Amino acid sequence: MGLKLLFKYWPGIFGIPLTAKLGHWQFSRRDWKEAIIKRSQERPLLEPLAKIPDDFVEKREDYEFRRIRLFGKYDNSSSECIVHPRTFIPAKNEDFSKINVTMRTGAHVILPFVTEDNRRILVNRGFVSLDRVERSFRMKGQSDEEHEISGIIRLDDDVIKLHGAKPNDDGTYKGKTIHQFDLTLIVDYLVRDVTNMSKDLETEEIFIDLDRESTLAGGPIGGQTKLAFSNNHLIYCIQWWSLTAIITFYTIRTALK
């Protein structure tokens, strides 16, 4: 008798709590995504930071998306990290014939930057086409001189924030490949993994997306920060809870027969 009832009502027994739980999860995800969108819209408009905050390690979430200006120089003797594939984000009405881009598909180049107070951080210098990933194709943009840069503070990619622990044996969330070229060692990531990039390049866990204005001629093109986040979680929430209602109706109708 028990197995017969279980077979008869299994859609309600298992389906109602499962779909209700998934709907609630999407509802909480909506709040999380709305908070990110709000921060990404408001914080870049604040006065740029003039140095790396002393409490950055303890309060890094409070500085995400803040603009910052720093003085220092790139460590061109270091290995590089790249994140790819990435699509080039042009400035409005930009003439491709006047910039260092041969194809829209490429990678972001991350290099250590040493500040005037000797802080060693990660800087996403920007976009290079796939045929110019190797450093020898962009030597004109490799400056050892001290200069000012400006950019936006970024943390780990959302996919790492969401899933927390990084499941791969090497500690990365997704694949990491190492390429050896004549001039440099390049560590290839699929996502922005600040923790592991800082280990690879021996820097602090501080990551800045370079502004277009800080681009060095002949080098990667800055201004590739994309602060547009999709937020379809309310739609997913309604879909799951609608399914909950349908299963509940089916279960009640079955019980009344």
N, C-alpha and C positions, 0 to 999 in steps of 0.2 A: 504493500500500500504506500509506504514511504517513497519508494523509488518511482512509483507511478505518479505521485503528486509532484515529485521533483522534476520528472520529465515534463509534466504538464505546465508547471509554473517556472521552469528554469529561465525563460527570458526576463521575467520580473525579478526573480531572486538575484540573478547576477547582473542583468542589464540596467536596472534602475539605479543601484548604488554606483555602478561603474560609470555610467554616463553622467550622473549627477556630480560625481567627484571630478571628472574631466572638465565639466562645465565650470566648476568652482576654480579649478586650476587655471583655466583660461581667463577667468575673471581677475584672479590675482596677478596673472601675467600682464593684463591690461594696465593695472595700476603701476606695475614696475616699468612698463614701456612708456607710459605717460610721464612718469617722473624723469626718465632719461630724456625724452623729447623736450620737456620744460627746461632741464639743465642745459641742453645743447642750444636752446634758443636764447636763454638769458645770459649765461656766463661769458660767451664770447664778446658781449657788449660791455662788460665791465672794464675798468681801467687795467691795462696790461701789467702783469707782475714785472718788477725790475730785477728780481733774482729768484732763485729756487727757495721756496719757503723753508724755514728751519724745521717746521713740523710736518713736512711733506710725507714722510714715511708713515706717521701715525694718522694723518688725515688726508691721504691721497684722494679719496672720493670727493672731498670738498673742493679739490682743485681741478677735477676733470673738466675739460672744455675751456679752461681759463687761458687767455692769451698771455704770452710771456716774451720778454726781450732779454737776450743774453749776449755777452761779449766773450769771445774766445776763438778757438780754431778747431778744425777737424783733425782727427788723427788718421792721416792717410796711410800710415804704416800698418794699420789694423786690418783684420779681415772685415768683410761686410756681410750683412744679412740682407736678403731680399724677400719681399712678400709678393707672390705671384700665383695665378694670373691677376692682373689689375688692368682696368680700362682708363685711358687718359681722360682727365676732366679739363677741357679747355676753358680759358677765360672767355668772356662774352665777346663775340665777333673777332675771334683770334685768327690770324693768318698763319696756317700751318707751314708755309714756306719760310717763315722767319724764325721758327723754333726748332729745337733739337729733337724732333719726333718724326720717325719714319713710318710707324704704324701705331694704331690706337691701342693695340694689345701689348702689354709689357709687364713691368714690375716696379715696385717701390724699393728704393735703395736706402738701407739704414746703416749709419756710420757713427762711431763714437765722436762726441764733441766735448772738448775740454774747456771749461769756462775759466774766466780770469781768476776765480777763487779756487781753481783746481778741482772742480767737480766734474766727473767724467759721466756723461749721460748719453742716451740714445737719441739721434735725430733722424727722422724720416726726411731725407733730402728731396724726395719726390719721385717722379715717374721717369723711367727710361724705356724705350722700345726694346722688344725682345732681342733684337740684333745688336743692342748696345749694353747689354747687361755686364759683359766683361769690362773691367775698368780701363783696359787699353784703348777702348773706343771712345772714351770721354776724358782723356787726360787733361784737356784744356780746362775742365771744370774742377780739377783737383788742386785746390789752393791750400798752402800751408800758412798763409798769413792770418793774423787775428782780425776778426771783423764782427759786426753785430748781426745777430739773427733774430727773427721773430717767428712765432708759431703758436700752435695750440697744444696744450697738454692732453695726452691720450692715455688711457689705461688699456688693459687687455681687451681683445675683441669680445663682443657680446656673447659669442658662442662659448668662450671660455668662462666668462662670468656666470653664465646660466648653468653650465654643467659642472662648474667647480673643478673637481679633481681632473687632472690630465691623465688619461688612461694608458698612453703608450709607454713602453719600457724606457724610452729616452726622455720621458717627462713632457713631451709635447702633446698638444691636444690633437693635432692632425700631423700629416707627414712632414718630415724634415729631411732634406737632402743636402749633401755637402759636395760642392764642385771645386776642383782645383784648377785654377788658371795660371798662366805664366806670372802674372803680377799679384795675384791675391787669392785668398781662399774665400769662397762665397757660401754662406749657409742659407739654404732656400726653405722658406716657410710658406704655408698656405694661409695662415692667419696671423694677426698681430699678437704675438706671445711675448709680452714684455719681460716676464720673469726669465724665460729661457734665453731670449735674445741678450739680456744683460749678462747672463753667464757666458754665452758664446763670445761676446765682445768685451767682457770684463769691465762692465760699467755699473753704475747705480740703476735701480729699477725706476728710471725716469725717462719718459718717451715724449718727444715733441714732433708734431707734424709741421714741417716748415711752410711758411707763407710763400706766395708767389714772389713777393718783393725781395725775399732773401735768396732767390735763386742765383747761383753763380753761372756766368756765361759758359756754355759748353758742358755743363753738368746736368744732373737730374733736375726736372722741372717741379718746383714746389707748388703749393696751392692745391694739393690733391685731397684735402680733407672733405669728406662727404658726411655732412651732418643731417642726413635725411633717413628717418627710421619709419618703417612700415608698422602700422598698428591695427591689425585685423582681429585682435583677440576678442573683441565684443561679438563679432560675427561668429567666430568659432564657439564662443560661449553660448550664443543663441542656438546654434546648430546642435550642440550637445544636449542642452536643456530641452530643446524641442523633441529630440530623440527620447529623452527621459519621459516626457509627457506622452508620447506615442506608445512607449512600452508600458507605461502605467495604465493607459486606457485599454490596451490589449489584455493586460493581466486581469484588470477588473472585469472586463467583458467575459473573459474566459471563466472567471470564478462564478459569475452570475448565471452561466448557462446550466 
